[in-house]
Amino acid sequence: MAKSNTKSIKLSPEKDAAVDRISNLPESLLCHILSFLPTKDSIATSILSSRWKLLWTLVPKLDLESHTIDTSPDDDDEDIRIAHIVSRVLAQQECGELQTFRLQWYLGLDGSHISHLDSWFRTAAARKVKELDLDILLDDNDFDTESLVLPPSFFSCRTLVVLKLTGDIDIDNFALSFHFPSLKILHLKYILAMTIINSQENSFLSSLSGCPVLEDLSFTAIYFVGEYRICVPTLKRLSIREDQMDCEDRCVYKLEINAPALEYFNFRGDLRDIKFHEKLDNLVQANVELSMCEDEHIEFYREWLLKLFTALNNVKFLSFVPYGTEWHSIANIYPSAFQNLVQLEFKVVDCNWHLLGDLLQKAPNLESLVISKGYDFIPSNLCWKEPKYEPEYLSSLTSFYYRGFKGLNDEVEFVKYILKEARVLKTATIQVYKGESKESVLEKLLMFPRRSTTCLLRVE
């Protein structure tokens, strides 16, 4: 970390003049500018002039990363040295209330470090910290400590509005005792997924009643296993992501959600049992990425999909990405019309064209359609088939975008169909796959009839 000394440095006349101009700004504005910098860079500005010497101590934000803090090359224990630097920075920081405390720790941990963390959290809590962002990645060689158990002082941050936890962190030990009365945003990423998502009474997610005003919950795991139970009446945004979607190593899980105020829902993972306990009357946007492979639960797939799309029925903006090999065996998964749906994004592959066709028929008020073409080369006899009846569901479509056009027969027939039937279409944009000729694609598309006389056709 840059040392906060007072020695002067020689700047060019232009840079010196710029520093003078900036230094004349009000102190509150200077602190605001410094708040956008990592703390080590903010401290480094102390060498610019005498006025800047202690200015960084007034910035209501601490952003510290262990791997960017400079230490002496002859330090015997680098992580102990870094811990002392962090403690010193916290001690010198003089602002009243602390807006943000962000700490990335990519080193080992022992008893002394836990003591430091306890002290840092106490200091942050005393300064009424609003946002806490903790990212812990333990050293691979640190076999004595598998995860960080947060000290009791962590759970005394009653002023927290935003809490983000990432990495090797264990929070279940205090699941029944924590209370964050002001917390509105909670993001959990890769923190002991095996324990936070089970049905034990002391699991963290089962104790979210300690967050009475929570509005935004996000958690990401390598893979899902066990039971997820989320009951948050105030929740408006929910994001659940599984990073490892692999047909070779699929796990069983169950997800139960009671969040009647939900406005935004994002899910990425293997298809399993997802149940909403309340109707989502306020839902505006849903992004769903589902992976489906043949396994012993295939007989339940259609039931699970019906249950999921019934819950999402009131959505206005929907993104649906079906991955996997078994979609060709599933049909009629949409229970009723999506009357409020105005924008649809869909990723199509050879085995799910029928899912797109069925969904379009359920969206009578659709205004914007975005299609992305996937090329996973799943063997399938399915293809785009033009409906045999009048497609009234395209009567409101004004914008059409096709991403990854390669000129395959299904793609050509689908685009041709949209242009022929969308009566009020204003723009149709075709983004060609890399290496394909834009000129030849445009020449082919211009030959297709367009029902809308005002449709502008573009090829990118």
Order of alpha helices (4+ residues) and beta strands (2+ residues): alpha-alpha-alpha-beta-alpha-beta-alpha-beta-beta-beta-beta-beta-alpha-beta-beta-beta-beta-beta-beta-beta-alpha-beta-beta-alpha-beta-beta-alpha-beta-alpha-beta
